[in-house]
Every structure is written in C-alpha cells, then in structure tokens.
C-alpha cells in the first residue's frame, strides 16, 4: 500500500459519518481520490433515487481528499457546489475527484458522481466543484 493510500485510509476510517453510511475508499493517488457507496434502501429518497444529501456527502468527502493530497496533508472543505444532472439510480455510486489547481493555501477540485447500474454501465448523475484548505 502506498504512503498516500495508507494516510487516506487512516483518515477515512476515523470518520464516524462515513462508517454510518457504509462508504468505502477506492483508489487514491497523488492526483485523484475515489469514494464509493453500494446503494441500499436507506440511501434513497421517496422516488427511489439516491438522496441528494448522500451524493453531496460523497462529493464533499472526495473533493476534500483530492484537495488534501494536493496540499500535502489534512484538509477541510472551504466551499463547494454541486449540480445534479440526472436522477441517481443504480447499485453503486462512485465519486471521482481531482485537484484542478493547487497552491499553498487552497486547492480547487472537481468531482464527478457516477452511478453504476446492474449491468456495470456508468452514468454521470452529478458534478461538483469545491475549494479545499489546509486544516488548522
């Protein structure tokens, strides 16, 4: 396991809300971070779509991991926005984030939220962008 992945795994496992939702850390590199969630009934809203709050959590956390890696350590989200582009349907949601620009005080990051259906096909369901700053 790489040093970056080991650090990310330690941070990820220390998040109580992440454990509550059942999210998993996917691939983490020096340029990207991936978080995924196997969808269960308790992740859905009244129309059967993955709840926007669940998608928002995935985006926020993936953005912060990507930004923290770019900044070289622990980080916090300063702000982010999310655009829901279609209903989130499927058996899994993956948040794939990367830092688009990073300096000493902030990293601007982008995240795609992808739904995976029963056939393994991917479909974009939301896009997010955020600013991440060093913690502390």
C-alpha positions as CSV (number, residue, x, y, z in Angstrom):
1,X,0.0,0.0,0.0
2,X,1.4,3.4,-1.0
3,X,2.1,6.1,1.7
4,X,-0.7,8.3,0.2
5,X,-3.2,5.4,0.3
6,X,-2.2,4.4,3.8
7,X,-2.7,8.0,5.1
8,X,-6.0,8.3,3.3
9,X,-7.3,5.0,4.7
10,X,-6.4,6.1,8.2
11,X,-8.3,9.4,7.8
12,X,-11.2,7.7,6.1
13,X,-11.6,5.1,8.8
14,X,-11.7,7.8,11.5
15,X,-14.9,9.4,10.1
16,X,-18.0,8.2,12.1
17,X,-20.4,9.5,9.4
18,X,-18.6,7.6,6.7
19,X,-18.9,4.4,8.7
20,X,-22.6,5.2,9.3
21,X,-23.3,5.5,5.6
22,X,-21.2,2.5,4.6
23,X,-19.0,4.3,2.1
24,X,-15.7,2.8,1.0
25,X,-12.4,4.4,0.0
26,X,-11.5,3.5,-3.6
27,X,-8.3,4.3,-5.4
28,X,-6.3,7.3,-4.0
29,X,-3.2,8.6,-5.9
30,X,-1.2,11.8,-5.9
31,X,-3.7,13.2,-8.3
32,X,-7.1,11.6,-7.6
33,X,-9.4,10.3,-4.9
34,X,-12.3,7.9,-5.3
35,X,-15.0,7.1,-2.8
36,X,-17.8,4.7,-3.5
37,X,-21.1,3.6,-1.9
38,X,-23.1,0.4,-2.5
39,X,-26.7,1.7,-2.6
40,X,-29.2,0.4,-0.1
41,X,-32.8,1.4,0.5
42,X,-31.8,3.7,3.4
43,X,-29.8,5.8,0.9
44,X,-32.8,6.6,-1.2
45,X,-35.4,9.3,-1.2
46,X,-39.2,8.9,-1.8
47,X,-38.9,8.5,-5.5
48,X,-36.3,5.7,-5.3
49,X,-33.3,7.8,-6.3
50,X,-30.2,8.1,-4.2
51,X,-30.8,11.0,-1.9
52,X,-29.1,14.3,-2.8
53,X,-27.6,14.5,0.7
54,X,-25.9,11.2,0.1
55,X,-24.5,12.4,-3.2
56,X,-23.4,15.7,-1.6
57,X,-21.6,13.8,1.2
58,X,-19.7,11.7,-1.4
59,X,-18.8,14.8,-3.4
60,X,-17.7,16.8,-0.3
61,X,-15.5,14.0,1.0
62,X,-13.9,13.1,-2.3
63,X,-13.2,16.8,-3.0
64,X,-11.5,17.1,0.4
65,X,-9.4,14.0,-0.1
66,X,-8.2,15.2,-3.5
67,X,-7.5,18.7,-2.2
68,X,-5.8,17.4,0.9
69,X,-3.5,15.2,-1.1
70,X,-2.7,18.2,-3.4
71,X,-2.0,20.4,-0.3
72,X,0.1,17.7,1.3
73,X,-1.9,16.8,4.4
74,X,-5.1,17.1,6.4
75,X,-7.6,19.5,4.9
76,X,-11.1,20.9,5.2
77,X,-13.7,22.0,2.6
78,X,-13.9,25.7,2.4
79,X,-16.8,25.7,0.0
80,X,-18.4,23.6,-2.7
81,X,-21.3,23.4,-5.1
82,X,-23.0,20.5,-6.7
83,X,-25.1,20.2,-9.9
84,X,-27.4,17.2,-10.0
85,X,-27.7,16.4,-13.7
86,X,-29.9,13.3,-13.6
87,X,-31.6,11.1,-11.1
88,X,-29.1,8.8,-9.3
89,X,-30.2,5.3,-10.0
90,X,-28.1,2.1,-9.7
91,X,-26.4,-0.3,-7.4
92,X,-23.3,1.8,-6.7
93,X,-22.3,5.5,-6.7
94,X,-18.7,6.5,-7.3
95,X,-17.3,9.9,-6.5
96,X,-14.1,10.6,-8.5
97,X,-12.3,13.8,-7.6
98,X,-9.1,15.6,-8.6
99,X,-7.4,18.8,-7.8
100,X,-7.5,21.1,-10.8
101,X,-5.3,23.9,-9.3
102,X,-3.4,23.9,-6.0
103,X,-1.2,26.5,-4.2
104,X,0.0,26.8,-0.6
105,X,-3.4,28.0,0.8
106,X,-6.0,26.3,-1.3
107,X,-6.8,23.7,-3.9
108,X,-9.7,23.9,-6.3
109,X,-11.1,20.5,-7.0
110,X,-13.6,18.8,-9.3
111,X,-15.7,15.7,-8.7
112,X,-17.8,13.5,-10.9
113,X,-20.5,11.4,-9.3
114,X,-21.2,8.3,-11.4
115,X,-24.0,5.8,-10.9
116,X,-23.3,2.1,-11.8
117,X,-26.3,0.1,-12.9
118,X,-26.9,-3.7,-12.7
119,X,-25.1,-4.2,-16.0
120,X,-22.0,-2.3,-14.8
121,X,-22.7,0.6,-17.1
122,X,-21.7,4.1,-15.8
123,X,-23.8,7.2,-16.0
124,X,-23.0,10.7,-14.7
125,X,-25.5,11.8,-12.1
126,X,-23.8,14.9,-10.6
127,X,-20.9,17.3,-10.9
128,X,-19.3,19.2,-8.0
129,X,-16.5,21.7,-7.6
130,X,-15.0,22.9,-4.4
131,X,-12.2,24.8,-2.6
132,X,-10.2,22.9,0.0
133,X,-7.9,24.5,2.5
134,X,-5.3,23.1,4.9
135,X,-6.7,22.1,8.3
136,X,-5.5,24.0,11.3
